[in-house]
Amino acid sequence: MDLNLPATLMTRDGVELAVRQLAAEDREALQTFNRELSDDSRRLFLPHGYDDATVAKVLARSEAGDDLTLGLFADGRLVGY
């Protein structure tokens, strides 16, 4: 499957979003993303733990191509996962 990543999307209100596969350097961004979710969102979306070891494994699998783990970024900040 060729996804042609990274890619840039534009929202209806003109916000530019970058989509790309997550890598090891996104550890802090992914942990921050989880911390900033509301309690309601976290109840609905918690695919794995967000401790250092688990996030490192998730990102290593992404970099190795074992999993397709995408991030959506606005102004360099992870806003979707």
N, C-alpha and C positions, 0 to 999 in steps of 0.2 A: 504494500500500500504506500503510495507516494503522497505525502501530505504537503510537500513544498513548504517546509518550515525553516526558519522562522517566517512568520507572516504578520502583516499589519492589517487591522480592521478599523473601521470608522463607525462610531455609533451615530444614531440619528441626530443627536445634538452636537456632533462634531468632536467628540472625544476620541483620540487615537489610542488604540489598544494593540499591544504586541502579544502574539501567541508564539510560544516556543517550548521545546522540550526542557524540562527541569534538569538541573545538573547539581553537582556537589556544592557549588558556590551559592546555591539558592537555599541552603539550610536555614539561615536566619530568617529569610523572607517567608519561608514556609511555616516556621514556628511562630513568627509574628502574625501571619495570616490566621492561624488557628487561635492564637490568643485574642485576636480582635473580633472573632465571631461572637455573636450574641449567644446566650445560653440556649435559646430556642433553635438557632441554626446549628449549634454544636450537637444538640440532641438528634437532629435530623442528618447531620453530615459529620461522621467521625469514622473515616475509612480505616484508620490505624492510629497508633499512639504517635505523639509528637515529641517524645523524648529524643535526645541526641542520637542514641544508637538506632532507634527505629527509623528516624528521618534519614540517617546516613545510609541505611539499607535501601530505603525507598529510592533515594536519589542515585545510589550506585546502580540499582537495577534499571533506572531510567537511562543513565549514561551508557550502560552496556547494551541497551536496546532490548532488554528482557521484558520491560513494560513500557507502554506509551504513557508517560506522565507529563501532562501539559500544564503550563502556567499561563495566565492571562495577566498582563502587566499594563498599568497606566502610570505614566511618568516614572517608570522604574520600580513602582510598588506593585507587589503581587495582589491582585484584586479578585482572582478566580483561579480555582484549582480543580 
